[in-house]
Amino acid sequence: LWAFGGWYQFQGGGQRVDGGMAGVRGYLTDSLAMSVNVSDDPMFGTNVGFTATYFFGGGSGGSVSPTYNVGTRMAEPLVRRDMAPQGTSTAVVSTQTLTNGGMPITVAHVNDAGPGGSGLLNDPFGTLGDAAGSPADVVFVHADSVFNGEAFMVGANQRFVGETIPFSIATDQLGAVVLPAATGGTNAPVILNAPGDAITLGLNSVVSGFSVVTPAGSGVVGVDAGNVLIQDVAVTGAAGAGLQLQVTGVNVMNATVLNNMFVGNGAQSGFLFGANAGAVLSANIFGNEDSLGYQLHRDANGFLRIGGTVGLGGFFNDDNGNLNNNGNTTGGGAPVINILGAGNQIEIIDPATIPAP
């Protein structure tokens, strides 16, 4: 076994790269040589190479190789690697419009540059107010944006998405596609000091990837909003609940509440779910965390259906009645559960029966 080391240089296309390599080499048998080497340079980074050489008809240079004769070793051919491994990727640019259900998918961009903008990637809306009422399927809010004193009402069938959390949309051509980053920023967009409720859900809408701080009302509110998804939203210091979902009359509402964090919000609520007389609210709750507790309200003949199990006290679980939970925790005390009048109690159901938006 012996070691080797040296310096190398690549040139081409007007570029020059200098690097170094070191390794060890030896014979396992008279005819089989093996080596391991490590190279490093600014262009290709650090790479590990492995080689195996088998000599037919005797050892290298016509002699039996693992001899300890120095002269024979000097006759060994030089082993070198003339190429550096390089990962490749291919980007396909197409003018084809992606669709969902045959309808084109549209995206409106938003940052905190101030009033104005057209919603295009290189000319985003500068405030949430400018983006309000946009007919785009996705309102995509750029990372590191801070909207002070603003709020947003999500449109029907619209997705209100922050840049930093990967979010997939369904397409007819490519299946589920992750929305590409707009800026590459790492901080979730912040809605700060909203004058009332920070985010209001529309019918069949989605909210994902925001930090909501000290709104005068609740963090996220949905009333009779059909099928909704609320995921990866952090609500801190709301005067009301972190999340409030309410269904009235004879309406039906389905909600998926996934990986959210509610800290220090009012109304003793990480979340508050309510169903009025004759209404049905079904909610899956997975992987959420809150610091205060939660409230469940059901008026006479209302239906409040929770996907999984809801425990009293310090934890609530939802895993189809199993003891293993899906990560929901609360630092608060026992939940506030109000059941008014006759009719069904709060029902624990299979999460698979609750549709997603």
N, C-alpha and C positions, 0 to 999 in steps of 0.2 A: 504494500500500500504506500503510495506517495502523494504528496500535495503539490498543487501548482497554483500560480496566480499571475495576474498581468493586467495591462491596461489596453483598452481598445478605443477605436474611433470609427464612427459612421459619418459619411458625407454624401450629400445628394440633394438636389433641388434647392441649392443655396443654403442648406442647413448643415450644421456640424454638431455632433454629439460625442462627448467623451465619457467613458465609463470604465469600470473595473470589474474583474471576474476572479474568483478563487474557487478551488474545489479539491476533491480527492479522487484518485483513480487506483484501481488494483485488479488483480486477476482472481476469479473464483476457481477456475480450472486452467489447464494449459491453453485452452482455446477460447475462453470466455472472459472478456474484460468488461468492467463496469465503472461508471464514474458519476459523480454528483457535483454540480457546480452552482454557484450563486453569482448573478450579475446585477449591477445597479448602475443606472444613469438617469439623467433628468427627463429624458423623453419617454423611455419605456418602463421606468420605475425599477422595482426589485423583482427579479424572476429567478426561479429555481429550475435547472435543467438536469435531466437524467438520461444517460446513454448506456446502451449495452452493445458490445461488439463481439461477434463470434468469428473466429478465424478457421477457415476450412483448410485442411491439409497441413496442419502444423501451426505453430505460433506466429506472431507478427514478425515480419522481416525474414521469414524462412527459418527461424529458430524456435525452440520451445520457450515459451514465455513463462512462467514465472521463474526465471533463473535469477540468481543474485549476482550474475556477472555484469559488471558495469558496462563493459563494451557492448554486450547484447542490449542492455537498456538504452544505450545511446543510439542503437540502430532502430529503436521503436519509431514508427511514424508519428508525427505531431498530430494530436487530436484537438480539433478546434471547431467551434460553432460559428458559422459566418452570418447567421441570421438571429434577430431578436424576435421573440414571440410578441405579437401585437393583437389585442382584441379588436374586433371590428363590429360595427353596427350599421344598420341600413335604415334610413328614413325615407318613407314613401310620401311624396307630396301629391295630393290629388285635388282636383277642383270639384269632385263629386260631393254633393250635399248629403250629409247623413240625415236619416229620417227615423222616426219612431212611429210605427203604425201608419207609415206612408206620409206622414207630415214632417216637414223640415224641422230640425232642432236648431233653435236660436239661442244665443248667449249675449247678455248685456254685461259689460264690465263696469266696476265701480271702484274708485279710490277716494282719498280724502283731500284732493287737490283744490277744492273750492267749487262754487257754483259753475255749471257749464258742462260741456262734454256731450258726446253723441252716443256713448255706450260701446264704442268699438275698442278693441284691445289697445290701439295706440292713441285713442281719444276717449278714455272712459268717462262715465258720469263722475262728477266731482263731489257729490253729496248723495246721501240716501234719498233725500227729497227729490233730486233730479231723476233718480231711478224709479221712484214710486210710479206705479201705473204702467211701467214698461210691459209690453206684451211678450217679452222674451221668455222662453221656457226656463232658462237658467239665469238668475241674477248672481254674477260671480264677483265677489268682493275681494279686492286684492289684499294680500298680507301686509302687516305693519300699518294698516290704516286705523285711524282713531276718529270716531264720529261723536263729537261732543254736543249734547243737547238734541240729538236726533233720534228718530224711531223709524220703523219700517213695517208696512203692512204687506204681507206676501200675497200675491195674486192667486186666483184659482188655478190649480194644476201647475203651479210654479215652484221651482226649487231655488231657495235662498241659501247660497253656499259660500263659505269662507275658504280662501285659497289653501291654507296650510294643511287641511285634512283631506287626504285623497278621497275623491267622491266619484262614483261610477254612474253613468247614464246608459240606458238601454238604447241600442241602435238596431235597425233592421239589417244593416250591412255587416257589422262587426261584432254583434252581441254587446256585452257590457264593455264600455270604454271609460277609462279614468280621465277626468278632465285634466288637461295639461296645465302646469303651473303658468301663472301670468308674470310674476316677478321673481320667483325663487325665494321670497322672504320666508322667515321662520316663525313670526309672531302672528297669532290669529287676529283678525280684525276685531276692534273693540267698539262696542256701542256704549258710550259713557253718558251718565246723567240724563237718560231719556226723560222727557217731561211727563210721561205716563207709562203705559206698558211699552216695553222696548220693541218687542216683535209680536205682531199679531198674525196668526195663521189664517190663510185662505182655504177654500174648499180643496181638498185633495192636495195639500201642499207639503213641502219638505223644508226643514231648517237644519243646517249642519255647519259646524266649524266656526263658532263665534264665542267671544268673551263679552258678557253683558255685565256692566258694573254700575251699581247704585241707581237704578231707574226709580222714578217716583211711583210707579205702579209695580206690576209684576214683570218678570223677565220675559217669559214667553206665554202667550195667551191664545187659546183656541176655543171658540164657541160655535157649536154646530158646524164643525169644519170637515166633516166627511172622514176620509182616510188620511191620516197625517203621520209624518215621521219627524221626530226631534232627536238628533244625535250629535254627540261631541260638542255640546254647548255648556259653557261655564257661566253660571249666574251668581253674582256676589253682591250682597248688600241691598237687595231689592226691598222696597217698602212693602210690597205684597209678596206673593208666593214666587218661588223660582220658576215653577211651571204651573199653569192653571188651565185645566181642560174642563169644559162645561157643555152639557148637552141638554137641550130644552124641548118642550112640546112633545111631539111624537117622532123626533128626529133620531137618527142612528149615527154614531160616531165611533170610528176605530182608530186607535193610536198605537204607535210603537215608540217607546221612550228608551233610548239606547246610549249608554256611555256618557251620561251627562253628570255635571257636578254642580250642586247647589249649596252655597256656603253663606251663612249669616243672613238669610232672607227673612222677611217678616211673616206675619200671619201664621206663625209656627209651622211653616211649610217649606220643605224641599219641593214637594209638589202637592197640588190640590186637585182631586178628581171629583166631579159632581154630576149627578143625573137627576133631572127634575121628573115630575110625574109623567109617566108614559114614554119617557125617553130611554135610550140604550147607549151606554158608553162602555166600550170594550177596550182594554189597554194592556199591552205587553210592556213589562218593565225589566230591562236587562242591563246589568253592569253600571248602575248609577250610584252616586254617592251624595248624601246630604248631611248637613250638620245639625239640623233641628228636629226633623220628624216630618210627618206627612198627614194629610187629611183626606178622608173619604166621606162623601156626603151622598145620601140617596133619599130623595123625597118619596112620598107615597106612590107606590106602583111604578117607581123608576127602576131601571135595571143597571146595576154597576157590576161589570164583569172584569175580573183581573186575571191575566194569563199567568198561571202558576199558583204559588202559595204566598200568602201575606202573613208574616208573623208579627206578634206583638213585641213591644219593647225595643231593644237596641238594634235589631236586624229585621229586614224583610227579604224574603226569598221568593224566587219564582222559577221553579224547575219541574213543572208538572206534578207537584206534590211531593217530589223527592226531597230528602234532607239536604243533598248537595244543591247549592244555590248558584245563580249566575252572576254573582259579584255585587249585588245590590247591598249597600250598607247605609245605616243612618246613625249619627251620633246623638240623636235626640231621644226623648223618652217614648212612652207608648203613643201610638198614633191617635189622632182625634177621629173617631168614627161616629157619624150621625146617621141614624136610620129613622126616618119620620113616617108614621102612618103604617097601614097594612101593606101587604104585598111581599114580593121576593126580597130576601136578604141579599147581601153582597155575595156574588157567585165567583168561585174559582174555576177557571176553565183551561182547556188545552190551548197553549199559545198558537198552535198551528191553525186554529180556527179563526184567528184574527187576521184579516187581509192587510197587506202593506200598500202604501199609496203607489 
